[in-house]
Amino acid sequence: MTNRRDMLAYFTEVNRAYIHPFGNRGTEYLMQKMDLKGNERVLEVGFGTGTTLVGMKARLPGLRLEGVEASVAMLEKARKRLRFCGLENKVRLHLATREGSWPDLSPDFDLIFSESVFAIQEGEGLKHMAELAGSKLKAGGRLLLNDLVWRRSTPPEVIEKINTQGKAGFGIIQANALYPAAEDWIRLFEKSGFRVLACERPDDMRLPRHRILTFAEFRSRVYSGLGKGISRLNRRLRREWRAYEALMNGAFSGNAKYLEPVIFVLEK
Ligand SMILES: C[S@@+](CC[C@H](N)C(=O)[O-])C[C@H]1O[C@@H](n2cnc3c(N)ncnc32)[C@H](O)[C@@H]1O
């Protein structure tokens, strides 16, 4: 339907940070929920351009932090961000196989987290991710997710229509259709061996706001800012963003009411 590239490829090129519900405040909230001591083994699934990896490693240098990504381009971008922030070789980055497995990762993580990755898996891809995460956690380890899911009241035909539009316009679905609502995710996680500790709909107003940045995080902001600058100066990128914006303000504009942000805290 379109010859535009995947929106995630655009986000990669422009160093986009925090591509998930509530942006950096959502991540901050998730980190509060993690309640880390600072020496745990932690994995981020689908780290994108690596902003959260920088933030976590800068604030908790003793963390044994790793990340796994499906996209080579994103992984390279995250590596560059880590280097730019003085954290090169401090975080281990892995590429998922084409089949979506993580053979390089040993099964003893204390905590796995992910933001806006599980929901965009299609069909049984979501179940696969839940099982994969479970297989890499130690007993008692936790999985924390910040995702956008369908409201329980959203009819299947609306989900189908929005996901078809999303695939055509942005290259990704909006959220998994086989396990649409938070309640379906809970059942899926329970079947995959998890105990659900929390399933929260965060309140925007109560999310954390200001915080003093570490030097590496400040550099990371500069890195994101450089990407933003390029996106404004480069005519091709400007044109591409305008096309996405037209879609978001047009066919997609009424879709937000069908979705809700949810934070899951799960224990293996
Ligand atoms: C919407 S972006 C979110 C990126 C990052 N978590 C953030 O919030 O800024 C989704 C990311 O997940 C990655 N991804 C998608 N499916 C994946 C999978 N099965 N395994 C690992 N990464 C995946 C994509 O390449 C992309 O970088």
Ligand as a Chemical Component Dictionary entry (heavy atoms), coordinates in Angstrom:
data_LIG
# 
_chem_comp.id                   LIG 
_chem_comp.type                 NON-POLYMER 
_chem_comp.pdbx_formal_charge   0 
_chem_comp.three_letter_code    LIG 
# 
loop_
_chem_comp_atom.comp_id 
_chem_comp_atom.atom_id 
_chem_comp_atom.alt_atom_id 
_chem_comp_atom.type_symbol 
_chem_comp_atom.charge 
_chem_comp_atom.model_Cartn_x 
_chem_comp_atom.model_Cartn_y 
_chem_comp_atom.model_Cartn_z 
_chem_comp_atom.pdbx_ordinal 
LIG C1  C1  C 0  8.757  0.719  19.666 1  
LIG S1  S1  S 1  10.463 0.382  19.711 2  
LIG C2  C2  C 0  10.830 0.650  21.422 3  
LIG C3  C3  C 0  12.303 0.827  21.663 4  
LIG C4  C4  C 0  12.684 1.081  23.122 5  
LIG N1  N1  N 0  12.230 -0.003 23.976 6  
LIG C5  C5  C 0  12.065 2.365  23.558 7  
LIG O1  O1  O 0  11.101 2.308  24.302 8  
LIG O2  O2  O -1 12.537 3.433  23.123 9  
LIG C6  C6  C 0  10.493 -1.388 19.578 10 
LIG C7  C7  C 0  11.909 -1.944 19.558 11 
LIG O3  O3  O 0  11.846 -3.337 19.768 12 
LIG C8  C8  C 0  12.642 -4.004 18.814 13 
LIG N2  N2  N 0  12.046 -5.337 18.646 14 
LIG C9  C9  C 0  10.879 -5.659 18.029 15 
LIG N3  N3  N 0  10.643 -6.978 18.106 16 
LIG C10 C10 C 0  11.675 -7.503 18.828 17 
LIG C11 C11 C 0  12.007 -8.812 19.251 18 
LIG N4  N4  N 0  11.213 -9.840 18.941 19 
LIG N5  N5  N 0  13.139 -9.011 19.959 20 
LIG C12 C12 C 0  13.952 -7.956 20.263 21 
LIG N6  N6  N 0  13.689 -6.679 19.881 22 
LIG C13 C13 C 0  12.570 -6.456 19.183 23 
LIG C14 C14 C 0  12.587 -3.112 17.591 24 
LIG O4  O4  O 0  13.666 -3.337 16.724 25 
LIG C15 C15 C 0  12.629 -1.737 18.242 26 
LIG O5  O5  O 0  13.940 -1.323 18.491 27 
# 
loop_
_chem_comp_bond.comp_id 
_chem_comp_bond.atom_id_1 
_chem_comp_bond.atom_id_2 
_chem_comp_bond.value_order 
_chem_comp_bond.pdbx_ordinal 
LIG C1  S1  SING 1  
LIG S1  C2  SING 2  
LIG S1  C6  SING 3  
LIG C2  C3  SING 4  
LIG C3  C4  SING 5  
LIG C4  N1  SING 6  
LIG C4  C5  SING 7  
LIG C5  O1  DOUB 8  
LIG C5  O2  SING 9  
LIG C6  C7  SING 10 
LIG C7  O3  SING 11 
LIG C7  C15 SING 12 
LIG O3  C8  SING 13 
LIG C8  N2  SING 14 
LIG C8  C14 SING 15 
LIG N2  C9  SING 16 
LIG N2  C13 SING 17 
LIG C9  N3  DOUB 18 
LIG N3  C10 SING 19 
LIG C10 C11 SING 20 
LIG C10 C13 DOUB 21 
LIG C11 N4  SING 22 
LIG C11 N5  DOUB 23 
LIG N5  C12 SING 24 
LIG C12 N6  DOUB 25 
LIG N6  C13 SING 26 
LIG C14 O4  SING 27 
LIG C14 C15 SING 28 
LIG C15 O5  SING 29 
# 
